[in-house]
Structure formats: structure tokens, C-alpha cells
Amino acid sequence: MSDENFAFPILTVDAVVFQLVNNKLTVLLIERAFEPFLGRWALPGEYIPKDKSSHQALEHVLVHKTGISTKQLELIEQPYAFDSPERDPRGYAVTVMYISLGRNITPGGHKDMDNAQNPQFFPITELPELAYDHANIVTFARNRLKTLSTSTNVVGALLPGAFTFLQLQDAYEAIFGKSLDKRNFRKKMLSLNLIEPTGDIAKDGAHRPAQLYTFRKVQSKNLDQSFD
């Protein structure tokens, strides 16, 4: 096979940052300021320089385009590279996708932000039309989050350190996009040994006092992924 069949791809990084807002799973997007896809919403991303790692590029793009630092996030994993030859009209581009979770994140607060592109969190069920193949990337990331949510303590990154069962169920329902039976959910979560009571009680004037829980440090593996 001749050398003309080979080409070095452009290497980029894209960030999928999830958080819960009003019990909805949301994802961080920016409004592109340049072609291609000028004015279209997209995941925060950029080229990876030859002297930087993908993680260093991730920190740079989040700070400069959204005003968020990875220090504000619970970085989950670098799970996948998207390499479809037609995904970028500028040429063959491979992107490294990172999934991150956080809580109470407000874009735009970093002193080094210098290329902000209207960063906003959008509900996962109300996304605008996205640039490139970013709709597929978001879908992949959400499915990965569903899997992690049934096998690890990853949901703890979306919740306060202590939470009620109602808050916990709201988080899982937002991730899975469906209602869960309250009794079955409680039984399932207790059987997984992922959470433990804190010994404290949440007192809210709108609800009856409720036991507070926290996630254990250990992670469970090979669990049944159904909460029904």
C-alpha cells in the first residue's frame, strides 16, 4: 500500500461536562465564534498542541473558552476517541473525549478566560442542534454515565456530600431519563452497598425530616444495571 493512503490526523480534545440543575441533567456547551459551524452550539474543544497532553489541552480549553477549571470538576475518565474521517470539514480529525461531573458550576468565573464563547449548561433533553458529531458524543457520554452510575459511586460527584434518598433518586432519574419506583430504588441502592447513613437528619420546612446519606469511598463492580 502506498504512502499516499496515509495521513496524520488533526488531534483535538472535547469536554463533556455534566451537572444537575433543578433536578435535570445538563451539559456544558459553547456558541462557536468561528467557521466551521459559526454560531452553532458545540462542546468545548480545541487542538492539542504537539507539546501538550490531552489533559493539559482539556484544562486550557475549559479555562479560556468557558471560565471553568478542571479543579472545579470531578474528572471521571477519558473513555473514547472519535475518529470518523468525515467528522470535521477541515480535514481528518481525531478527538479525545473526556467526561467530567460537577456541582454548582457557573461558567465565566476564571481570571484567565480570554476567548469565552457564551458558555451555558443545557438540559440534556433540550439540546440545540450541535456542530460536528457532538450530538453523538453527548449521547455516548450519557450512556457511559448510565453504566458508571450502576457500578460505581460516580453519582456522588453530582450531589452534595450528604443527601436524602429523594435527592439521590432525583439524580438517578435525571441520568436515566425516566421515573423509578421509589420502593424498588431504595431496596436496590441499599443492596449495592454504595451509600451509608451519616447519622444526621435533613430538616426542610416543605418536607418531613429525612435521613441523610453519603457515598462510601469504595466502588462496587459487576452489578445488575437495572433499577426497575
N, C-alpha and C positions, 0 to 999 in steps of 0.2 A: 504494500500500500504506500502511495507516495506521500511526501510530507505536506502536500497541498491540502490533504484531507484533515489536517490537524490545525487547531488554533488555540492560543492561550485565551481563556475566558476572562472577562472583567469579573473581579471578585468584590462583592458587596456584603453588607450586613443589614438586616432588618429586625426591628424590635417589635414584639407583640407584648404590650404591657396591659395587663388586666387589673381592674379593681372593681369593687362593688360600690354602686352609687344608688341610694334609695332602693336597696334590695335587687338591683339589676346588675348583671354582669356587663361591664363596659370595657372598651378597648381604646387605646390612645391612637389618634390619627393627626396628621398634619395636612394642610392645604398646600399643594405643590406650587412653588413660586416660579418654576422654570419648565420649559419643554424637556422631554415629552410629558404629556398629560398636564399641561399648565392649568391650574385651578382645580384639578381633580384631587380628591382626598386620597391619602395613602398612609401606609405605615412609615414611621420614622426610619430612614435608611440612608446610607451613603457608601461610597467606595471605601475599600480597605487599603490604605497605603501600604507600599511594599515593606516599610519598616515598622508596621504596627500589627498586632494580633487582632483577631476579630473582636475579642472582648474590649480591647482598647478603642477600637473603632466604634463599638456599641456605646461606650461611655461618652465619646466625643459627640456622636450624633444626637444622643439624648440631651446632653447639656446645651449644645449650640442650637438645636432646632426646636427643643421643647422646654428647656429650662429645668429639666429633671436630671438628677444624678442617680447612677446605679446604687449609691449608698442609701437612697430613699426606698429601694426596692428589695424584695426578697427574690433574688435571682434564682430561677428554677433550673433551667438547663438549656443547652444548645442542642436541640434534638434533631435538626434536619437541615439539609441543604437542598434548595430548589434549583434545578439545572435545565429546565426545558429550553432548548435552543431559541425558541421564538418568544420567550417571556419579556425581553427588553428590546424595543425597536432600535436602540443604539448599537446593538451587537450582542454576541454571545455573552451572557452574564450569569454567573452562579451566585446565589445569595445564601448566606448563613443566617438562619433564623433563630433568635433567642426568645424564649418565653419568660416573662417576669410577672410577678404579682406584687401588689402593694395595697396600702390603705391610706385614706385621707391625703391623696396626692393632688396637688394643684399645679398644673403646668405654669411655667413662666417665672419661677421664683429664683433662678440661679443667676449669680452675678456675671458669669461668663457667657450667658446666652447672647449670641450676636447674629443669628440667622433664623429667628423664630418664624414659623410658618403656621400661625394661628392654631397651635396645638389644643386639641379638645378630646375629652372622653365621650365616646358614643355608645349607647346601648347596643349590645351585640345583635339584638333583634331589629334594630332601626338604622343599620349602616347605610350610608350613601353609596353610590357607585364608586368603586375603588380603582386606582391606577394599577397597571401591570397585572400580575396574577395575585394581587394582595388579598382578594376575596377568598381564593383557595388557600392561601397561607393562614388567614384568620380561621377558616373552617378547620384546617389541620390542627392549629394550635388549640382550638377549643376542644376538639376531640381528644387531643393529648391531655388536656387539663381534666377532662372527664375521667380518663383512665387513671391519672395520678390521684384524683380525688377519692377513688375507691381503694387505693392500695397504699397510700402514704398519708402523712399529716399535712399535705400541701395546703389544704383549705385554711389552715391556721394563719397563713400569710395574708389572707383576705379579711380576717376577723380581728377584733381586739384581743388582748391577751387572755381575758376572761369573758365568757359569753354564755348566753342562755341556750337551751335546746331550740327555742324558737328562732333565735338568730342563726344557729347552726343549720337548721333545716332550711331557712330562707336562703342561705348561701348555697347549699346543695341544689335547691330548686332553681336558682339563678344559673348555676353552671350547667345543669342537665336540661333546663328549659321546659320543665314540667312539674306538676304538683306531685308530692309524695305523701303516701299515707302516714299520718302522724304516729300511729302506734307501731307500724312496721319499721318506720325510720328510727324511732327511739330504740327499739329492740335490736335492730341491725347495728347501730352505732355503738351501743354498749357491748355487743358481742365482738366487735372488731378490736376492742381494747386500744383504741386510738386516743380516747379522751378520759379525763378523770375529774371528779368534783374538786373545786377549790376550797370548799368549806364556807364560802361566802354566799350571800343572797343578794340578788338584784332587786331593788325596790323602785318601782316605777308607778307613778300615780295612775297611769292608764291601764296597768295590768296588775295581776296578783303577784306577790313576791315569788321569785323563781330562783332555783339553784343555779349557781354559776359553775361553768366547766372550763377546762383548759386542755389543749392537746399535749399528749405525752411527747417526750423527746424521741422515743424510738419510732421506727417506721415499720408497719406491718406489710407483708408481701403475699402475693399469690392468693388474693382474696376474691370471693364472689363479687362481681361488679354490679350486681343488681340491688337496688334499694326498694324494689316493689315487694 
